[in-house]
Amino acid sequence: MKWKARIIVRLKEGLNDPEGRVIGKALKNLGYKIDELK
């Protein structure tokens, strides 16, 4: 599951970007667990 970690790292880098949050919400809708986005 290394790819899941990579996705989370990318979101961490783009937390200040609106696009990062949109991607985070999309991943949550797909069933991914993202605890870093709050």
N, C-alpha and C positions, 0 to 999 in steps of 0.2 A: 504493500500500500504506500509505496514511496511517492507515487503520483499525487495522492491525497495531500501529503505533507507539502509537496511543491505548490499545490494550488493555494493552500493556507498561507504559505510564505509570500506568494505573489499578492494575496489580499492584504497581508500585513504591510507590505511595502506601499500599497496604494490605498491605505485607510483614509487618507485625506482627499482622495479622488472620488467624486460622485460615482464614477464608473465602477470603482472597486466595490462600493456598497451595492450597486445594482447587480453586479456579478454575484456578490455574496447572497443576496436575496434569491437570485435565480438558482444558486446551488442549494440553498435551503429548500426551495420548492421541489428540487429534484430528489431531496432526501439526504443531502450531505449534512453532516453535523459540523458546524463552524462555531466554536466557542469563543474565538478571538474577536468576532464581530458583535459588538454590543452597542 
